[in-house]
Structures are given as C-alpha cells and as structure tokens.
Amino acid sequence: MPDQALPGPPLRVLVADDNPVVRAGLAALLSAHPDIDVVAEAADGAQALALSARHRPDVVLLDVRMPGTDGLTALPELARAALVMMLTYSREPEVVAEALRRGACGYLVHGEFTAAELITAVRGLRQGRPTVSPGAASPSRPVSSSLGVSYEGNERPSHLQPVVSQSSMAAAARTESLRRRAAGWLDFGLSSREVEVMDLIAAGMNNRQIAAACFISEKTVKNHINRIFAKLHSSSRSEAIAHWLGTAREGWSG
C-alpha cells in the first residue's frame, strides 16, 4: 500500500539534473503532493551546492552525470546538509558503490520505478527507509547506505518492481489520465492517445521510449507531439509539461 502524505511541514526537495525536461517533469510530479515542496532545481553539481546552501532542502534528488561539477563530486557536501537520493540512468556497480560510500541514502535508476514508487521512496528517506533500485544492487554484495541499512542483492529493498517495463509505464500513464479526468482536470482537448503520450513525456521518456511503450513508430510519436504542442500552445517539452502538470490543475483555458 503506498505511503500516505506525511504529517508536519512539507518535505523540502531540491532536484538536480542537467536535462531540463527531466527536471521539469520531476518538479511537477513532486509538487503535485501537498506534503512535498520543490524548493529549487539545479542543472549541475555546482548549482546544486549553491542552491542547497541557500534553500536548505531536506532531500536532494541528484543525477550522477552532469556537466562541470558532476553528482558524485557534489555528493559528499550535499550529504552533510540533506538526505541525498541518486536519481539517474547510471547503474554501473562501481558508480552505485561510490555514491553510497560518499553518503547517498538511496539510488534509483530511471525506468525501474513508477511515479508512485518515487513518491514513496522520497517520503521514506525522512522516515529512515533508504531505497535502492534492484537494477543497481549487486548480486554479489550488500548495498549499504549512510543510514546504516544493508540490502542483499537477492532481497527486495522496497516496494519497487524488479523491472518496470515501458509497457507498465504506459499503463501507469493511462491510469493517471483516468484519475485526472475523474477529478475534473482538463485534458486540453487531447485525444486518448495524445493524453497517453503527454503523460509519458511528463514522465521524462524520449520519443523512442514512448514509441516502445505505446507500440507505435517514432514518426507517429512525433506527429502526436506536434498536435499536443499545438493544443497546449507550447513550443517545447518543458513548456508542455508545465501546462500539463502545473497549469492544468488551475483550470487553464487556452
């Protein structure tokens, strides 16, 4: 059963990722929950350090590979001031081990978790429950966090699915779309397929991943995206995500 909203003040989160689409999608997803407050977004490790000092977040979601100061370089200082969860495409065992050694409290690999599982993992940090994606755990040794919790590679460290397939992500997107319509949120006149594609865009998936998830060609994905951008009056993925996950809830009228 998914975690409920935490009591007390909102969990303050800083998102650090060099991909602006991923940053926007994560920020919108997290901000949709009243007990989570995204206080800053950083494009690299140096910016993450500066913004962390200014905003003092409770949790930092940190990518590994970023230009300039990368995530691993910034990690030790960030970990002294906040709970840091790596949120990245990097799953190399040596990178995972180094991140945990430098103070990361968790390690999630993109494509191995759903939106609901990410929210549960973020909330779990405050409660002392670090989360490591199964794909990041070595079968030959335990994966440890700075909170002193050890997981053997053949154990389930959390509620994360062993592998969340792209088709599963598409199903989750359809479920979210139905929930949004039931709650009375606007769909901007998008067709059911366009709603599905837009949800996957907001989840940070690229055209190839969307094509695989929806069992359509990349050319068809591009056609859907062009129509979506026109209906959302957007010229970029980031702008479309902002309308879809942010302004949509305020009753946008185009």
Secondary structure, 3 states (H helix, E strand, C coil): CCCCCCCCCCEEEEEECCCHHHHHHHHHHHHCCCCEEEEEEECCHHHHHHHHHHHCCCEEEECCCCCCCCHHHHHHHHHHHCEEEEEECCCCHHHHHHHHHCCCCEEEECCCCCHHHHHHHHHHHHCCCCCECHHHCCCCCCEECCCCCEECCCCCCCCCCCCCCHHHHHHHHHHHHHHHHHCCCCCCCCCHHHHHHHHHHHCCCCHHHHHHHHCCCHHHHHHHHHHHHHHCCCCCHHHHHHHHHHHHHHCCCC
